[in-house]
Amino acid sequence: MGVLAENSGGGTALKVTGRAVFSRSGTVTVRAGTSSATKNHVALTGSSLVLATLQHDVPGVWVRSAVPEVAGRSFTVHLSKAVRPSTTVAWFVIN
């Protein structure tokens, strides 16, 4: 383990001032005419949670799911419908 930030008294355990960089975050592009995209080469475990959100305001489109595939070291983001034009989705993996 690298850093353990703990406060059993209920206060702040970790405060970061400035930019924080995470190795398991980034963006994936859902190409025009499609409704999903797969991100490969991501370290995942059985307890990993993949969070995903659109980076553009696309009326009527939302992230339906972000489905991890632990064995394949990948996840697939599914949108509510096909997009036009290509749309960027930001993602973050915890656990």
C-alpha positions, 0 to 999 in steps of 0.5 A: 500500500502506498498511502493510508489516510485515515480519521476514525474520529469522523473528520477529514482523512485526506485533503488534496490542494491542487491537481490529483492524478489517478492511474485508473481514470481517463476518457473513452470515445463513443463513435458516431452512430454507435452507443457503446465503447470499450476501454482496454488495458485497465487494471480491475478486480472483482470489487472494482467500480467503474464510474462514467459520465458524459463530457458533452451535453447530448440531449436524450443521451445518458450513460446506461451502464459501465460494465467491467470485464475483470478477466479481459482487463476492460470495461464497456460503457453503454449509452442510452442510444447511438450518438451523433457526433462522437461523444467523450465519456470520462471514467474513473475506477475505484477499488 
